[in-house]
Amino acid sequence: MYGSRSMLTINDLTYRLGDRLLFDKAGAFLPARARTGFVGRNGAGKTTLFRLIAGEIAAESGTIALPARTRLGRVEQEAPGGATRLIDFVLAADIERAELLSRAETAHDPHDIAEIQTRLADIDAHSAPARAATILHGLGFDSGAQLRALSEFSGGWRMRVALAAVLFSAPDLLLLDEPTNYLDLEGTLWLVDYLARYPANVLVISHDRDLLDAVATHILHLERGKLTLYKGNYASFEKQRREAALLAAKAGKKLDEQRKHLQAFVDRFRAKATKARQAQSRLKMLERMEPVTAIVDDSVLPIHLPSPEKPLSPPIIALERASVGYGDRVVLSRLTLSLSNDDRIGLLGANGNGKSTFAKLLGGRLETMDGRMVRAAKLDSGFFAQHQVDDLNLDDTPCRVFARLMPEAPEARVRARAAQTGFSGARADTKVAHLSGGEKARLLLGVATFNAPHLLILDEPTNHLDIDSRAALIEAINAYEGAVVLVSHDRYLLEACADRLWLVADGNVRAFDGDMDDYARLVLSKTRTEEPNSAAPAPNAPPSVVPKRRDAGQMRRTLAAAEEKVEKLTTLLARVDAALASPEAFTRNPPEAARLAAQRAELAEALAAAEDHWLTLAGEAENAG
C-alpha cells in the first residue's frame, strides 16, 4: 500500500506566471516518510508547485524528481458527481483492487484465480469496504449517507468524498491543498488525527496552525521565489525564523560597523601617498563585502473591528424554552440560554446539527417558533458567513461598497473608511473580481462591523485567510469589546478567542463542560466507537470463485494457493495477538491498541473464510481421487 523510500527532490526550479516570478532557482529535498506543512503567503505559488509536482504544467527550468513508481494522491479541483454511491466512489480509488475484482469475475483458469485471490489477500482487499467506510464516517458520512448517490449532496460535501477517496487510495505522496476548507471542526479533528498517523509522505498546504503543529514533521516555506525546509512543526518553524531574523539583524549591524570603519580609513588616507596602497586594499574589501539578507516578512495589515460606543446591560439575549426552525420543521428546541455583553462563545457541533440556524436566531435573522426570546433594546448585531464571500458583486469595488453604506458622506470619508478596512489608495478602486479571497473576507468583515455592533457573529471567518491574517483576526476579536459568537473549524482560533463553549447537538444547545482538548477526545472516541466494522455488508466484496472442473495439476495449485493464504493470515493474526498480549498495550497507546483490536477482528473473520475455502477445495480434491 505504501512505498518505503518515497521522497521529493526539487532542484533549481524556475517558473513564471505571466510577469510574476514564482520560483527563482528554488530547491528543496523532502526526506522519506516526512509529513510536511507547506506555508507561504496567499498567491506565492504553493498550488502551482503542486501542479508542477503532478506534471500538469512544465517548469521553465530545473527538475522535480520522485522515486520510480511513486503513486501521487491529490484531490481534484472539481467536485465529483453522478449516480455513483459514495462508498463505491471511494472504493474505486484503489485502482489495483478494482482491476483484480474485475478480473476475478471473468477468470476461469485456476492458476489465474489463485493468483488473483493471493494478490487480493496481499493488498488486504477483504478489509477495503470497512476501511473506506471508516474514512467516510470520520469525514461526516454515516452508514446511510454512504449508500446514497453523489448527486444528492452539495459541492462542499462532494469535495469531502473526493478527499475520502484520495485518503483511501493510500498514495506514497499525499498532496493536500487546504483540506479543512470543506470540513467542520469535527471532521478537521478526525483528519488531523488521521494525518498524524499516516505512514507515508504528506505535503499539505494549510493555514490551520493546529493541523500544522499536530501533523507536520517538517515545514516547507515559500518566500520570494525560494524554498526553505525546516525540521519540526509550525511552532518550531516560527521559533527558528525568529532566531534567524535576530541573527541576521545582528550580523547586518556588525557588517555595517565594519563597512563604516573601512570607509572611514579609505576617506581619510586615499589622498596620502604613504597610505594609498592600504586604502586601495580596503576599498576592494568593501566591494567584496556582500550585504546580509535580512529575513523580513511582508507587512500584514491589521484587522479593525469597531467596538460598540455604549455597552448594553446584560443579558443582551435571553432564551427560555425556545424553539427555532424553518416552516413547520423544528431544528432546535428547549433552548434556555443567556448571552452577556462581553461573552466570547465558541459553537461546537457537527455540520447539520443546527449551528448556522442557532447563529441566525441570535443574529435576528430567524424568529422563535415557540418559547420566549428577549433581546436587549437597541441591540445591533453584525453577521459574517463564509458563503457571503461568494455572493459579492464582482463588478463592485470597496469604495463603492462603503459609499452605499455612507450615502451622505463626502468621498474623503468613504475612502478613509475603506482604508481603515485595509483598502487604501488604488486598492479601494479595485474590482471585487480582482481581490484575493482574504481581501474579500476583509471587505465583508468591514461591512458586518460597519455600525460597531454589540454582538458579532462569525461563521467560518478564517477560510480565506492565511496564517498571519488569522493572527491579525485573533488580535482584532480580542480587542473588540462587544459579544462574539464563533463558528469555526480552526481550533487555534477557538482556543485563542472563546471563553465559553456551547455544544449544538441532539436538537439542543447546551454549555460544554470542558476545553478543546476534552472536545477533541470526545469527537475522536465517538468516531472510533461508531466506525463501521468489517461484519457490515461489504459492497463489491472479493469473490471466491471455484471453477466447476479442474484437472489434478490445476487443483493442486489452487489448493496450494488457498493454503498459502491461510498461512499468511494465520501469521498476521499471531503478530496482532502478540502485540495485544503485552501488559502495556492498552496503557501505552490506547488508540493503537484499539486499532489492533479492530484489525484482529477483521483478520479472524478473513481467516475463517479462507479456511472454509481451503476445506472446500480440499474436499473437492479428495472426491476427485
C-alpha positions in Angstrom: 0.0 0.0 0.0 2.7 2.5 0.9 6.2 2.9 -0.6 9.0 2.9 1.9 11.5 5.2 0.1 9.3 7.9 -1.4 10.8 11.4 -1.3 10.7 14.6 -3.3 13.7 16.4 -4.7 13.4 19.9 -6.2 16.4 21.4 -7.9 16.9 24.8 -9.5 13.2 25.2 -10.1 12.2 28.3 -12.1 8.7 29.1 -13.1 6.9 32.3 -14.1 3.2 33.0 -14.2 2.8 35.9 -16.6 5.2 38.6 -15.4 5.5 37.2 -11.9 8.5 35.0 -10.9 7.0 32.4 -8.6 10.1 30.2 -8.3 13.6 31.5 -8.7 16.1 28.6 -8.9 14.3 27.1 -5.9 15.4 23.9 -4.4 14.4 21.5 -1.6 14.6 17.9 -0.5 11.8 16.2 1.4 13.0 13.1 3.2 11.1 9.8 3.1 8.1 9.5 5.3 8.0 13.2 6.1 4.8 14.9 6.9 5.5 18.4 5.6 3.4 21.5 6.0 3.8 23.9 3.0 3.4 27.5 4.0 3.7 30.9 2.4 1.6 34.0 1.6 -1.5 33.6 -0.5 -0.6 33.9 -4.1 3.1 33.0 -3.5 2.8 29.8 -5.7 2.0 26.9 -3.4 -0.8 25.4 -5.5 1.4 26.0 -8.6 4.1 23.8 -7.1 1.5 21.0 -6.6 0.6 21.3 -10.3 4.3 21.1 -11.2 4.8 18.0 -9.0 1.8 16.3 -10.6 3.1 17.1 -14.1 0.1 19.2 -15.0 2.4 22.1 -16.0 6.1 22.3 -17.0 8.8 24.3 -15.3 10.8 26.9 -17.2 13.9 25.2 -15.9 15.1 22.9 -13.1 13.8 19.5 -12.1 11.3 17.8 -9.8 12.3 14.2 -9.1 10.4 11.3 -7.4 11.5 7.7 -7.0 10.2 5.3 -9.7 6.7 4.1 -9.4 5.8 6.7 -6.7 2.0 6.9 -6.5 0.7 10.5 -6.1 -2.6 11.3 -4.4 -4.3 14.7 -4.9 -7.9 16.0 -4.6 -9.2 17.2 -7.9 -10.5 20.8 -8.1 -13.8 19.7 -9.5 -16.3 18.1 -7.1 -17.3 14.5 -8.2 -20.9 13.9 -9.2 -23.3 11.5 -10.8 -25.3 8.5 -9.6 -22.3 6.6 -8.1 -22.8 5.7 -4.4 -20.3 7.4 -2.0 -18.9 4.0 -0.8 -18.4 2.8 -4.4 -16.7 6.0 -5.5 -14.2 5.7 -2.6 -13.6 2.0 -3.3 -12.9 2.7 -6.9 -10.0 4.9 -5.9 -7.9 1.7 -5.2 -7.3 1.0 -8.9 -5.4 -2.2 -8.4 -8.2 -3.7 -6.2 -10.9 -2.7 -8.7 -8.9 -4.3 -11.6 -8.4 -7.5 -9.6 -12.1 -7.7 -8.8 -13.0 -7.2 -12.4 -10.6 -10.0 -13.4 -12.0 -12.3 -10.7 -15.5 -12.0 -12.1 -14.4 -13.3 -15.6 -11.4 -15.6 -14.7 -11.8 -19.3 -15.4 -8.2 -20.5 -15.3 -7.5 -21.9 -11.8 -3.9 -20.6 -11.9 -5.2 -17.0 -12.7 -7.9 -17.4 -10.0 -5.3 -18.4 -7.4 -3.0 -15.6 -8.4 -5.8 -13.0 -8.2 -7.0 -14.3 -4.8 -3.5 -14.3 -3.4 -2.9 -10.7 -4.6 -6.2 -9.6 -3.1 -5.1 -11.1 0.2 -1.7 -9.3 -0.1 -3.3 -5.9 -0.5 -5.7 -6.6 2.3 -8.7 -6.3 -0.1 -11.1 -8.0 2.3 -11.0 -5.1 4.6 -11.2 -2.4 1.9 -15.0 -1.7 2.3 -14.6 -1.3 6.1 -11.6 1.0 5.6 -13.5 3.1 3.1 -16.5 3.3 5.4 -14.3 4.3 8.3 -12.8 7.2 6.3 -16.2 8.4 5.1 -17.5 8.2 8.6 -14.7 10.2 10.0 -15.4 12.9 7.4 -19.1 13.1 8.5 -21.0 10.5 6.4 -23.0 7.9 8.4 -23.7 4.4 7.0 -26.9 5.6 5.4 -25.3 8.5 3.6 -22.5 6.3 2.3 -25.1 4.3 0.2 -26.6 7.5 -1.4 -25.6 8.9 -4.8 -23.0 11.7 -5.1 -25.6 13.8 -6.9 -27.7 14.1 -3.7 -25.0 16.1 -1.9 -23.9 19.7 -2.2 -20.5 20.7 -3.7 -18.8 21.0 -0.3 -19.9 17.6 0.8 -18.8 16.0 -2.5 -15.4 17.6 -2.0 -15.3 15.6 1.3 -15.9 12.4 -0.7 -13.1 13.3 -3.1 -10.8 13.7 -0.1 -12.0 10.4 1.3 -11.2 8.7 -2.0 -7.6 10.1 -2.0 -7.0 9.0 1.6 -8.4 5.6 0.9 -6.0 5.1 -2.1 -3.1 5.4 0.4 -0.6 7.0 -2.1 3.1 7.2 -1.5 3.0 11.0 -1.6 -0.2 12.6 -0.5 -0.7 16.2 -1.8 -3.4 18.2 0.1 -4.3 21.8 -0.7 -6.3 23.4 2.2 -8.1 20.1 3.1 -10.0 21.5 6.0 -11.8 24.2 3.9 -14.8 22.0 3.4 -14.8 20.4 6.8 -16.4 21.3 10.1 -14.5 21.2 13.4 -15.3 17.5 14.0 -14.1 16.5 10.5 -11.0 18.6 11.0 -10.2 16.9 14.3 -10.6 13.5 12.7 -8.4 14.5 9.7 -5.6 15.8 12.0 -5.6 12.6 13.9 -5.6 10.6 10.7 -2.7 12.5 9.1 -0.7 12.4 12.3 -0.6 8.6 11.9 -0.2 8.5 8.1 2.7 6.1 7.4 3.9 7.6 4.1 4.7 11.1 2.8 2.4 14.0 3.1 2.8 17.5 1.7 -0.1 19.7 2.9 -0.9 23.4 2.1 -2.7 24.7 5.2 -3.3 27.9 7.2 -4.6 25.8 10.1 -1.9 26.2 12.8 -3.4 23.3 14.9 -3.1 21.0 11.9 0.5 22.1 11.2 1.5 21.7 14.8 -0.1 18.3 15.3 0.8 16.7 12.0 4.0 18.2 10.5 7.4 16.8 11.0 8.8 19.4 8.6 7.8 22.9 7.3 8.5 23.9 3.7 8.4 27.7 3.4 8.0 29.5 0.1 9.1 33.1 0.2 10.2 35.4 -2.6 10.6 32.5 -5.0 12.8 30.4 -2.7 12.0 27.2 -0.8 13.4 26.5 2.6 12.8 23.3 4.6 12.7 23.5 8.4 12.6 20.5 10.7 9.8 20.4 13.2 6.2 21.6 13.3 4.9 25.1 12.8 5.7 26.3 16.3 9.2 25.2 15.8 9.4 26.9 12.4 8.3 30.2 13.9 10.9 29.9 16.6 13.6 29.1 14.1 12.5 32.0 11.9 12.6 34.4 14.8 16.1 33.2 15.8 17.3 33.5 12.2 15.9 37.1 12.0 17.6 38.1 15.2 21.0 36.6 14.0 20.5 38.3 10.6 19.9 41.6 12.3 23.0 41.2 14.5 25.1 40.2 11.5 23.8 43.1 9.5 24.6 45.5 12.3 28.1 44.1 12.6 28.7 44.3 8.9 27.5 47.9 8.8 30.0 48.8 11.5 32.9 47.1 9.6 31.9 48.9 6.4 31.8 52.2 8.2 35.3 51.6 9.7 36.8 50.6 6.3 35.1 53.5 4.5 36.5 55.9 7.2 40.0 54.6 6.6 39.6 55.0 2.8 38.2 58.5 3.1 41.0 59.6 5.4 44.0 58.1 3.7 43.2 57.8 0.0 44.9 61.1 -0.8 48.1 60.3 1.1 50.8 58.6 -0.9 52.1 56.6 2.0 48.7 55.1 2.7 47.3 54.9 -0.8 48.0 51.2 -1.3 46.4 50.3 2.0 43.4 52.5 1.2 43.0 50.8 -2.2 43.2 47.4 -0.4 40.4 48.3 2.0 38.3 49.7 -0.9 38.5 46.2 -2.6 37.5 44.7 0.7 34.4 46.9 0.8 33.4 45.8 -2.7 33.6 42.1 -1.7 31.5 42.5 1.4 28.0 41.4 0.4 25.1 42.7 2.5 23.4 40.3 4.9 20.0 39.3 3.6 17.5 40.2 6.4 14.5 38.0 7.0 11.7 40.4 6.6 8.0 39.3 6.4 5.7 41.2 4.2 3.7 43.5 6.3 0.2 42.3 7.3 -2.4 44.9 7.6 -4.2 44.8 11.0 -7.9 44.0 11.1 -10.1 46.5 12.8 -13.4 45.5 14.4 -15.0 48.7 15.8 -16.4 48.3 19.4 -19.9 49.5 20.4 -20.0 53.0 21.7 -22.1 52.2 24.7 -22.3 48.7 26.2 -25.8 47.3 26.9 -26.9 46.0 30.2 -26.6 42.2 30.4 -28.1 39.9 29.3 -28.3 41.1 25.7 -30.2 37.9 24.7 -32.2 35.6 26.9 -33.8 32.3 25.7 -36.4 30.4 27.7 -37.5 27.0 26.3 -37.4 28.5 22.8 -37.7 26.6 19.5 -36.4 27.6 16.1 -36.6 26.1 12.6 -37.9 26.6 9.1 -41.6 26.4 8.2 -43.1 23.6 10.2 -39.7 21.8 10.8 -38.2 22.3 14.2 -34.4 22.2 14.2 -33.6 23.2 17.8 -35.9 23.2 20.8 -35.9 23.7 24.6 -33.3 26.4 24.3 -32.7 28.1 27.7 -29.5 30.2 27.5 -28.4 33.8 28.0 -25.7 35.9 26.3 -23.9 38.7 28.1 -22.5 41.8 26.6 -18.9 40.7 26.7 -19.3 36.9 26.1 -16.9 35.0 23.8 -18.8 31.9 22.8 -17.4 29.1 20.6 -20.2 27.0 19.0 -19.3 23.3 18.7 -21.2 20.5 16.8 -21.1 18.6 13.6 -22.4 20.2 10.4 -26.2 19.7 10.0 -26.8 19.8 13.8 -28.1 23.4 13.6 -25.1 25.7 14.3 -26.0 28.1 11.5 -29.7 28.0 12.5 -28.8 29.0 16.0 -26.5 31.7 14.8 -29.3 33.2 12.6 -31.6 33.1 15.6 -29.1 35.1 17.7 -28.5 37.5 14.8 -32.2 38.3 14.4 -32.5 36.5 11.1 -34.9 33.9 12.4 -37.8 34.2 14.9 -38.6 31.7 17.6 -41.3 29.1 16.8 -42.1 28.5 20.4 -41.0 29.6 23.9 -39.5 33.0 24.7 -36.6 35.1 23.4 -35.8 38.6 24.9 -33.3 40.8 23.1 -32.0 44.0 24.7 -33.4 47.2 23.4 -31.2 48.8 20.7 -29.2 45.6 20.3 -27.3 45.7 17.0 -25.7 42.6 15.6 -23.1 42.0 12.9 -23.1 38.8 10.9 -20.3 37.3 8.8 -20.9 34.0 7.0 -18.4 32.2 4.6 -21.0 31.9 1.8 -21.2 35.7 1.6 -17.8 35.8 0.1 -19.2 34.0 -3.0 -22.2 36.3 -3.1 -20.2 39.6 -3.6 -20.9 41.6 -6.8 -17.7 41.0 -8.8 -18.1 44.4 -10.5 -18.2 46.3 -7.2 -15.2 48.0 -5.6 -14.5 48.5 -1.8 -15.0 52.2 -2.3 -18.5 51.7 -3.9 -19.4 49.2 -1.2 -18.8 51.7 1.6 -20.3 54.6 -0.4 -23.6 52.8 -0.3 -23.3 52.4 3.5 -22.4 56.2 3.8 -24.7 57.9 1.2 -24.4 61.3 2.8 -20.6 61.2 3.4 -18.1 63.0 1.2 -15.7 60.9 -0.8 -12.8 61.6 1.5 -14.7 60.0 4.5 -15.7 57.0 2.4 -12.1 56.4 1.3 -10.9 56.8 4.9 -13.3 54.1 6.0 -12.2 51.8 3.1 -8.5 52.4 4.2 -9.4 51.6 7.8 -10.6 48.2 6.5 -7.4 47.6 4.5 -8.2 49.2 1.1 -6.1 52.3 0.7 -5.2 54.1 -2.5 -5.7 52.2 -5.7 -6.9 49.1 -3.8 -10.1 50.9 -2.9 -11.0 51.1 -6.6 -10.1 47.5 -7.4 -12.9 45.4 -8.6 -14.0 42.6 -6.3 -13.3 40.1 -9.1 -9.6 41.0 -8.8 -9.4 40.8 -5.0 -7.9 37.7 -3.3 -10.1 35.5 -1.0 -8.5 37.1 2.0 -9.2 40.6 0.8 -12.9 39.7 0.1 -13.1 38.4 3.7 -11.7 41.7 5.0 -14.2 43.6 3.0 -17.1 41.6 4.4 -15.8 42.0 7.9 -15.7 45.7 7.4 -19.3 45.6 6.2 -20.5 43.3 9.0 -19.0 45.6 11.7 -19.8 48.9 10.0 -22.2 50.1 12.7 -20.0 48.9 15.6 -22.4 46.2 16.7 -22.9 45.0 20.2 -22.9 41.3 19.1 -20.7 39.9 16.3 -21.5 36.5 14.9 -18.6 35.0 12.8 -19.4 31.8 10.8 -16.1 30.3 9.5 -14.3 33.7 9.2 -10.8 32.1 8.5 -11.5 30.1 5.3 -9.8 32.6 3.0 -7.2 34.0 5.4 -3.5 33.0 5.6 -1.8 32.3 8.9 -0.7 35.9 9.5 -4.1 37.3 8.6 -5.7 34.8 11.0 -3.3 36.1 13.8 -4.5 39.6 12.9 -8.1 38.5 13.2 -7.4 36.9 16.6 -6.0 40.2 17.8 -9.0 42.1 16.5 -11.5 39.8 18.1 -9.7 40.0 21.5 -9.6 43.8 21.2 -13.3 44.1 20.3 -15.4 45.0 23.3 -18.8 43.5 22.3 -20.0 39.9 22.5 -18.7 37.4 20.0 -20.2 34.1 18.8 -17.8 32.0 16.8 -18.4 29.0 14.4 -15.1 27.7 13.1 -13.2 24.6 12.2 -10.0 26.4 13.2 -9.2 25.0 16.7 -6.4 27.6 17.2 -8.9 30.5 16.7 -11.4 29.0 19.1 -8.8 28.4 21.8 -7.4 31.9 21.4 -10.7 33.7 21.4 -13.5 31.7 23.1 -14.1 31.9 26.8 -17.1 29.5 26.8 -18.1 26.6 24.6 -21.6 25.7 23.6 -22.4 22.3 22.0 -25.1 22.1 19.3 -26.3 18.5 19.3 -29.4 16.4 19.5 -31.7 19.3 18.7 -30.5 21.4 21.5 -27.8 23.9 22.6 -26.1 23.5 25.9 -22.9 24.6 27.7 -20.0 22.2 27.1 -18.2 21.3 30.3 -14.6 21.1 29.2 -12.0 22.7 26.9 -11.0 22.0 23.3 -8.8 19.1 24.3 -11.8 17.5 26.0 -13.9 18.0 23.0 -11.3 16.6 20.6 -11.1 13.5 22.8 -14.9 13.2 22.8 -15.1 13.5 19.0 -12.3 11.0 18.3 -13.6 8.5 20.8 -17.1 8.7 19.4 -15.8 8.4 15.9 -13.9 5.3 16.7 -16.7 3.6 18.6 -19.1 4.3 15.8 -16.8 3.3 13.0 -18.3 0.6 10.7 -16.7 -2.8 11.2 -16.0 -5.5 8.6 -19.0 -7.5 9.6 -21.2 -5.0 7.8 -22.4 -5.8 4.3 -19.5 -5.1 2.1 -20.3 -3.9 -1.4 -18.2 -5.4 -4.2 -16.5 -7.9 -1.7 -13.8 -10.0 -3.3 -15.5 -13.1 -4.7 -14.2 -16.6 -4.0 -14.5 -18.2 -7.4 -14.2 -22.0 -7.6 -14.3 -23.5 -11.1 -16.5 -26.4 -11.5 -13.9 -28.5 -13.4 -10.2 -28.8 -12.8 -7.5 -31.3 -13.7 -5.3 -32.7 -10.9 -2.5 -30.3 -11.5 -4.7 -27.2 -11.5 -6.5 -28.4 -8.4 -3.2 -28.9 -6.5 -2.0 -25.4 -7.5 -5.3 -23.8 -6.4 -5.3 -25.8 -3.1 -1.7 -24.7 -2.5 -2.6 -21.1 -3.1 -5.5 -21.3 -0.7 -3.3 -23.0 1.9 -0.7 -20.2 1.5 -3.4 -17.6 2.1 -4.5 -19.4 5.3 -0.9 -19.5 6.5 -0.4 -15.8 5.7 -3.5 -14.8 7.6 -2.6 -17.0 10.5 0.9 -15.4 10.7 -0.7 -11.9 10.6 -3.2 -12.9 13.3 -0.4 -14.2 15.5 1.5 -11.0 15.2 -1.5 -8.9 16.3 -2.2 -11.3 19.2 1.4 -10.9 20.3 1.1 -7.2 20.3 -2.2 -7.2 22.2 -0.8 -9.7 24.7 1.7 -7.1 26.1 0.6 -5.8 29.5 1.2 -2.2 28.4 -0.7 -2.5 25.1 -3.7 -0.6 26.3 -2.0 1.8 28.6 0.9 3.0 26.5 -1.1 3.8 23.3 -4.8 3.2 23.7 -5.7 4.4 20.1 -3.2 2.0 18.6 -4.4 -0.8 20.8 -8.0 -0.2 19.7 -6.9 -0.2 16.1 -5.1 -3.5 16.6 -8.2 -5.0 18.3 -10.3 -4.0 15.3 -7.8 -5.4 12.9 -7.7 -8.7 14.8 -11.5 -9.0 14.4 -11.1 -8.4 10.6 -8.2 -10.9 10.4 -10.2 -13.5 12.3 -13.1 -13.2 10.0 -10.9 -13.3 6.9 -9.1 -16.4 8.3 -12.4 -18.2 8.9 -13.5 -17.5 5.3 -10.1 -18.6 4.0 -10.2 -21.8 6.0 -13.7 -22.6 4.7 -12.5 -22.0 1.2 -9.5 -24.3 1.7 -11.7 -27.0 3.2 -14.0 -26.8 0.2 -11.1 -27.2 -2.2 -9.5 -30.0 -0.1 -12.9 -31.8 -0.2 -13.1 -31.5 -3.9 -9.6 -32.7 -4.4 -10.3 -35.7 -2.2 -13.5 -36.6 -4.1 -11.6 -36.3 -7.4 -9.3 -39.0 -6.1 
